[in-house]
Amino acid sequence: MAHSGADIVMEAATIPFVLPNEEIRSPAEAAWFCVRTQPRREPLASRMLPYLNRVKVFFPRVFYSQRTRRGIRKKQEALFPGYLFAHFSPEGVQQVNYTMGVASVVRRGRGNERELAEVPAAVMEELFLLSPDGNMRLDDPQFKIGQKIRVIAGVFAGEEGEIVRLAPAKKRVAVLMEFLGQPHAIEIPLETIDVTNPDPRTTFFVKDTGNG
């Protein structure tokens, strides 16, 4: 999925969640866990979980505009599709599992060795530091010489190439592409290209080995 030429904003759901300067291990036995949601029901789960006793939720979302052949399209989705973070005591895992929108709390291990997959406090603190108020703004990608791009509109739509010259005054770039069996530097408008690897998100590290 190409994200470029637009604001990308990570926003926590409009519900209570813990910020870095709060005590994230209170009560003592509580911790952060990764919750797997039902398909496309992350927003519902994030709204329902805080109704449980002593359960806090962190549900980061990404808002962005995507370049298409028909112009800019605004979209939003979960930063980690199918997952969110919940802070609760392990004794309350069943009520979390039975909450509307929730599929299960992620576990590790096999058979009788399976246990709740706690998200380390340091990892949560890092997420909060990246987004202390629940919002993170990423700068638009800057095109530069040598950058790999994909053409998304015009006669060369679908082709990939490399930027060899910038023409900012004309809002155009020269892209080296194969054309008629030979490499050519073709000058095209900035709005018709997109970077080939713009997505700043990473895959979540906890592997779900079964239902809660």
Secondary structure as GFF3:
##gff-version 3
##sequence-region A 1 212
A	DSSP	beta_strand	8	12	.	.	.	ID=ss1
A	DSSP	beta_strand	31	37	.	.	.	ID=ss2
A	DSSP	alpha_helix	42	48	.	.	.	ID=ss3
A	DSSP	three_ten_helix	49	51	.	.	.	ID=ss4
A	DSSP	beta_strand	56	58	.	.	.	ID=ss5
A	DSSP	beta_strand	60	68	.	.	.	ID=ss6
A	DSSP	beta_strand	71	78	.	.	.	ID=ss7
A	DSSP	beta_strand	83	88	.	.	.	ID=ss8
A	DSSP	three_ten_helix	90	92	.	.	.	ID=ss9
A	DSSP	alpha_helix	93	97	.	.	.	ID=ss10
A	DSSP	beta_strand	102	105	.	.	.	ID=ss11
A	DSSP	beta_strand	107	108	.	.	.	ID=ss12
A	DSSP	three_ten_helix	111	113	.	.	.	ID=ss13
A	DSSP	beta_strand	115	116	.	.	.	ID=ss14
A	DSSP	alpha_helix	121	130	.	.	.	ID=ss15
A	DSSP	beta_strand	135	138	.	.	.	ID=ss16
A	DSSP	beta_strand	148	151	.	.	.	ID=ss17
A	DSSP	beta_strand	160	167	.	.	.	ID=ss18
A	DSSP	three_ten_helix	168	170	.	.	.	ID=ss19
A	DSSP	beta_strand	172	179	.	.	.	ID=ss20
A	DSSP	beta_strand	182	189	.	.	.	ID=ss21
A	DSSP	three_ten_helix	190	192	.	.	.	ID=ss22
A	DSSP	beta_strand	193	195	.	.	.	ID=ss23
###
